[in-house]
Amino acid sequence: MITDIITPRDYVIILQTARIRPSPYHVKVVKHDEILKLNGSYFLSIKPGKKAGDPTVHDLRALQFSSDGKVHYKLSFSENSAWEALPQRVQVPMEWIRMFPRALPIKERKFQDL
């Protein structure tokens, strides 16, 4: 087992070997072009229902933002519960844009130490 973390790859190895049962953790390495942010739009409300008796914000257990701008919610932590579309009440349509247009540069001195 690795005890020292020298490179970012060491984090991946430690996380993958952290558990054997019921199954090892799956680690997805994310690159700079996969990190997205919203264009500044926002929700006026994340209340999943519109009328009395419908679920409220306090009933939400999970929110899922997809890359196509849609938001889904769950009312249960169960993996078997279904994701439902959140009624969107936004002023500006949600759009995902890249957080980093290119990889962050590494200074020459630091690059030599790698």
N, C-alpha and C positions, 0 to 999 in steps of 0.2 A: 504494500500500500504506500502511496506517495504521501509524505508528510510535509514536504515543502512545495510551495507553488512558485514555479519559476516562470512559466509561460501561461497564457490563457488556456491552452490545451489541457493543462493540468487540472483546471476546474472541471472540464468535461469528464476527464477520467475519474476524478473523485466522485462526482455526482452519479456517474454510471455504475460505479462499484459500491455505492452507499447502501444499496438494498439488493438482496437476492430473492427473498420470498415476500410477497407472492410472485413478483417478477421485477427485474431490474428497472430502474428509472430510464425513461426514454429522454434523451437530451437532444434538443434541436438547436443547432448553432445558427444564430441569426447574423446576417451580414448587413452592412450599412444601408444598402438599397432596399431592405425589407422593413425598415423602421419608418412608420408613417405617423403623421399628425393631422389633426383636423384643421380645416381652413379658417377657423375662427367662428364657425357657426355654433349655435348652442340650442338646447332644448328649453322651451318655456316651461315644460312640465314633463316629468318622467312617470306620471301617474298612468298605470296601464289601463284603467277603466275610465268611463265617461259619466256613468250614472250611479245613483245610489245602489249599494249592494255589490258593485264591481270591486275588484282588488284595488288596494291603495298602495302608495309608495312603501308603507311599512310591511307589506306582504312580499315585496320583491326579494329574491334571494340571489339572483345573478343577472347581469347584463352582458350582452355579447354584441360587440361592434364589428360588423363585417366590412370588408374592403369596398363593397359596392355602395356603402352609405346607409345600409339598413341596420336597425337595432332590434335585437330580440331580447326577451326576458324569460326568466323562470320563476315560478312561485315555490319551488321545492329544490333542495340540494341534491335530490336523487338523480343519478345518471339516466334513469329511465324516463324522467319527466321530459316533456316536449318543450322546445323553444317556441315561443309565440312572438309574432311581430308586434313591436311597440308602436302604438299610434303616434306618429311623429307630428309634433306641433312646432316646427322650426320656422324662423323668419327667412333665413338664408339656407338653401339646400346644403346638406352635409357633403363635403368632398374631402377625400384623403389625399394629402400631398406628401412628398418625400421629406423626411426630417433632415437628411443629409444628402445634398445633391451629388457629392463625391466622397470617397473615403477621406477621413481626417489624416492630414500629413503627419509623419513621424519625423522629428528632428534628427539630423544626421548623427549627432552624438548618441542619441538613444538607439538609433538603428544599428550602430556599430556594437552596442552592448547585447543586442539580440543574437 
